[in-house]
Amino acid sequence: MSFALAGCGSGSKLGGAQAAENILPPREGMPTELRTVTDKPSSRAKAPKKCSVAPDKPSGWCKEAVAVGHAEYGSSDKNKSARFEVVVYRSEYTAKKAFRKWESYAQSSPTKYRTLKAETFGSGSVAFVEVDPAYKDNQELVIREANFIGTVRYDGSRVQNAVDPTLLKLSKMFTERMRQEG
């Protein structure tokens, strides 16, 4: 049983860090071609009032976040990789607000991103690729489930006008892990 389920709740700082860690997929859960650990799963508590502006993320995306976690896996030839990030919010309401920022950011930045049609994961999701030709093989899917927002980035896709099947598979697995923890 995780600490978050033992009464602390994933909305608290310590419980949030444990929830984030539980959501991140282990190496064994990855497709065979992506089992090289390039950044091992880790999580940490986050002060909910501090929200840094990152150039590749919408403004205010981390407001009210209590924990974050990330992990990255790659192929042995380094041609493909999958990066997972999860942000744990104080409540489902604050996660919903943060997701609206992500959705708006991806859809209203046509010079930076092109959204892709994809099935909906969790309570809401948005898939996109960067417009810059240097990153044309990179696809990203942002998912909201309960009080979590998870981002899956798949680098090395050869699919250009649809979501890569590998990204869909990874997103489905990641959503299920968020659902189990929520």
C-alpha positions as CSV (number, residue, x, y, z in Angstrom):
1,M,0.0,0.0,0.0
2,S,1.4,3.4,-0.9
3,F,1.8,6.1,1.7
4,A,-0.7,8.2,-0.3
5,L,-3.4,5.6,0.2
6,A,-2.6,5.1,3.9
7,G,-4.4,8.3,4.9
8,C,-2.0,11.1,3.9
9,G,-3.8,11.7,0.5
10,S,-2.0,12.5,-2.7
11,G,-2.9,16.2,-2.3
12,S,-0.4,16.6,0.6
13,K,3.3,17.2,-0.2
14,L,4.7,13.9,1.1
15,G,1.7,11.8,-0.2
16,G,2.0,13.7,-3.5
17,A,5.6,12.7,-4.0
18,Q,4.8,9.1,-3.2
19,A,1.8,9.2,-5.6
20,A,4.0,10.6,-8.3
21,E,6.6,7.9,-7.8
22,N,3.9,5.2,-7.9
23,I,2.5,6.6,-11.2
24,L,5.8,6.6,-13.0
25,P,6.2,3.4,-15.0
26,P,9.0,1.0,-14.1
27,R,11.4,-0.3,-16.7
28,E,9.7,-3.7,-16.8
29,G,6.4,-2.0,-18.0
30,M,8.1,-0.4,-21.0
31,P,8.0,-1.9,-24.6
32,T,11.0,-4.1,-25.2
33,E,12.7,-1.5,-27.5
34,L,12.5,1.2,-24.7
35,R,13.9,-0.6,-21.7
36,T,17.2,1.3,-21.4
37,V,16.8,3.7,-18.4
38,T,18.2,7.1,-19.3
39,D,16.7,9.0,-16.3
40,K,15.5,6.8,-13.5
41,P,12.1,7.4,-12.0
42,S,12.2,10.1,-9.3
43,S,9.8,12.4,-7.5
44,R,9.8,15.2,-5.1
45,A,7.5,17.5,-3.1
46,K,6.9,20.9,-4.6
47,A,6.0,24.1,-2.9
48,P,2.5,24.8,-4.2
49,K,2.9,28.6,-4.5
50,K,6.1,28.5,-6.6
51,C,5.7,28.1,-10.3
52,S,8.6,28.5,-12.6
53,V,8.1,29.5,-16.2
54,A,9.7,27.0,-18.5
55,P,10.0,27.9,-22.2
56,D,8.3,24.6,-23.3
57,K,5.4,24.8,-20.9
58,P,2.4,27.1,-20.5
59,S,2.6,29.9,-17.9
60,G,1.1,28.9,-14.6
61,W,1.1,25.2,-15.4
62,C,2.5,24.2,-12.0
63,K,0.5,26.6,-9.8
64,E,-1.0,24.6,-6.9
65,A,1.2,21.6,-7.7
66,V,2.4,19.7,-4.6
67,A,4.7,17.2,-6.2
68,V,6.4,16.3,-9.5
69,G,8.0,13.2,-10.9
70,H,9.7,12.1,-14.1
71,A,11.3,9.1,-15.8
72,E,12.9,8.5,-19.1
73,Y,13.6,5.4,-21.1
74,G,15.3,4.8,-24.5
75,S,16.3,2.3,-27.1
76,S,19.7,0.8,-27.0
77,D,20.6,2.5,-30.3
78,K,19.4,5.9,-28.8
79,N,17.1,6.5,-31.8
80,K,13.9,6.4,-29.7
81,S,13.0,7.6,-26.2
82,A,10.0,8.1,-24.0
83,R,9.8,10.6,-21.2
84,F,7.1,10.6,-18.5
85,E,6.3,13.6,-16.3
86,V,3.6,13.7,-13.7
87,V,2.4,16.7,-11.7
88,V,0.3,16.1,-8.6
89,Y,-2.1,18.9,-7.8
90,R,-3.7,19.9,-4.5
91,S,-7.1,19.0,-5.9
92,E,-8.9,17.8,-9.0
93,Y,-10.2,21.3,-9.5
94,T,-6.6,22.8,-9.6
95,A,-5.5,20.0,-12.0
96,K,-8.5,20.8,-14.3
97,K,-7.4,24.5,-14.3
98,A,-3.8,23.5,-15.1
99,F,-4.9,21.2,-17.9
100,R,-6.9,24.0,-19.5
101,K,-3.7,26.0,-19.6
102,W,-1.9,23.1,-21.4
103,E,-4.8,22.6,-23.8
104,S,-5.0,26.2,-24.7
105,Y,-1.2,26.5,-25.0
106,A,-0.9,23.6,-27.4
107,Q,-3.9,24.7,-29.5
108,S,-3.1,28.4,-29.6
109,S,0.6,28.2,-30.5
110,P,0.4,27.3,-34.3
111,T,3.9,28.6,-34.9
112,K,5.3,26.2,-32.2
113,Y,2.8,23.2,-32.1
114,R,0.5,21.3,-34.3
115,T,-2.2,19.4,-32.5
116,L,-3.0,15.8,-33.5
117,K,-6.3,14.0,-33.4
118,A,-6.2,11.2,-30.8
119,E,-8.5,9.3,-28.6
120,T,-9.1,10.9,-25.2
121,F,-7.1,9.6,-22.3
122,G,-8.2,10.1,-18.7
123,S,-10.6,13.0,-18.0
124,G,-9.0,15.0,-20.8
125,S,-5.9,14.9,-23.1
126,V,-4.3,16.8,-25.9
127,A,-1.7,15.4,-28.4
128,F,0.7,17.6,-30.4
129,V,4.0,17.8,-32.3
130,E,6.4,20.7,-32.6
131,V,6.4,22.6,-35.8
132,D,10.1,23.0,-35.9
133,P,11.5,20.5,-38.5
134,A,14.3,19.6,-36.1
135,Y,11.7,18.1,-33.7
136,K,9.3,16.6,-36.3
137,D,9.9,13.1,-34.9
138,N,8.8,14.1,-31.4
139,Q,5.2,13.7,-30.2
140,E,3.7,14.6,-26.9
141,L,0.5,13.8,-25.2
142,V,-0.7,15.6,-22.0
143,I,-3.3,13.7,-19.9
144,R,-5.5,14.9,-17.0
145,E,-6.8,12.2,-14.6
146,A,-8.1,13.1,-11.1
147,N,-5.7,15.5,-9.5
148,F,-2.8,14.5,-11.8
149,I,-1.5,15.8,-15.1
150,G,0.8,13.4,-16.9
151,T,2.9,14.2,-20.0
152,V,4.3,11.5,-22.2
153,R,6.8,12.5,-24.9
154,Y,7.9,10.0,-27.5
155,D,10.9,10.9,-29.6
156,G,11.8,8.9,-32.7
157,S,8.4,8.6,-34.3
158,R,8.2,8.2,-38.0
159,V,4.4,9.0,-38.0
160,Q,3.8,12.6,-39.1
161,N,0.0,13.3,-39.3
162,A,-1.3,11.0,-36.6
163,V,-0.4,9.9,-33.1
164,D,2.3,7.2,-33.1
165,P,0.9,3.8,-32.0
166,T,3.8,3.6,-29.4
167,L,2.7,6.9,-27.9
168,L,-0.9,5.7,-27.7
169,K,0.2,2.5,-25.9
170,L,2.4,4.4,-23.5
171,S,-0.3,7.0,-22.8
172,K,-2.9,4.3,-22.1
173,M,-0.6,2.6,-19.6
174,F,0.3,5.9,-18.0
175,T,-3.4,6.9,-17.7
176,E,-4.1,3.6,-16.0
177,R,-1.3,4.2,-13.5
178,M,-2.8,7.6,-12.7
179,R,-6.3,6.1,-12.4
180,Q,-5.0,3.5,-9.9
181,E,-3.3,6.1,-7.8
182,G,-6.2,8.6,-7.9
